[in-house]
């Protein structure tokens, strides 16, 4: 690289120089263990050290803390009226038009369990997040009955509650950290995530990781192989009547482990993308919608996450049924790339299938693009909102049959 070895940052100019270099390295697809990858890691450590020393940590915004707790408890604005006095006052405070008063802070602290220093804006984001995790982990809230019925944890009959919860902790530890509590801090994001279902989603993700570790793949994942051509080749597996099986074989041949695991009751997860603690990429699929159009879009969406977004800390859990353009930039990018891989935008808007949708025009476009007609029919249904049309083309009952070992 012919660049001097990075040194401890001592000036603002040096900080900006390293920051600019990091930004340039991040957008490259660096080979793990290469000189550039090692340099990126070292620069990142130096920058983080400089920032922690020279930049004060911003306190938690009190309003964001209240909204976080609302989402966590499934509360609506009307539910907060007793703490604020009136419904209109709730709206005014949450929109920033009215400040929090001392009586409000007292009521919220007692009623919602938010620390007064948080509501006063005196607590850092890191401290607040740690407190939430430490306070909110209730191991008995995991779906123990379902975990037992699926054989995820052992049923020892009349064992104590503590013994069962210890099994749950050990199960969650498989997420990759040294302790269950640390593992529970793994970031879950995506449209399937909600504070109400996060215990179930953590359990499901832990199961996916365990299933993946039981698979022996012949090849190690090479991130440089994923690109537009890779996605296009994967999409064209859909043309075969054995497409779902071919897709799984294709990905695992390239070191991406695919796990089929039915969703837990009450969750809306279609797929997940993550990396194990050793960096191995994993895609989890629930097949809760036994339709080809849903299967293929979910699969491509998760592969884009593996390509563009996933790291050791972040796990994406996605609800892609009747998806709309997400406000989340990463989800929106995964949607767009998956959609354009199947049918490029310039082709879609000019196609007869789009301008004059029918079985004939759908079949014609599917042959031109070498993809399954279900994908085209599914896109028409989503974009038009007319889910009663082309029901016979989207491939109902054509996915789970390829994975008969699962109990659907």
ABEGO torsion letter per residue (X at the ends): XGBBBBBBBABAAAAAAAAAAAAAAAABBBBBGBAAAAAAAAAAAAAAAAAAAABBBBBBBAAAAAAAAAAAAGBBAAAAAAAAGBAAAAAAAAAGABBBBAAAAAAAAAAAGBBAAAAAGABBAAAAAAAAAAAABBAAABBAAAAAAAGABBBAEABBAAAAAAAAAAAAAAAGBABAAAAAABBBBEAABBAAAAAAAAAAAAAAAAAAAABBBABBBBAAABBAAAAAAAAAAAABAAAAAAAAAAAAAAGBBBBBBBBBBGBABABBBBBBAAGBBBBBBAGABBBAAAAAAAAAAAAAAAAAABBAABBBBBBABGBBBBABAAAAAAAAAAAAAABBAAAAAABAAAABBBAAAAAAAAAAAGBBAAAAAAAAAAAAGBAABGAAAAGBGAAAAABAABBX
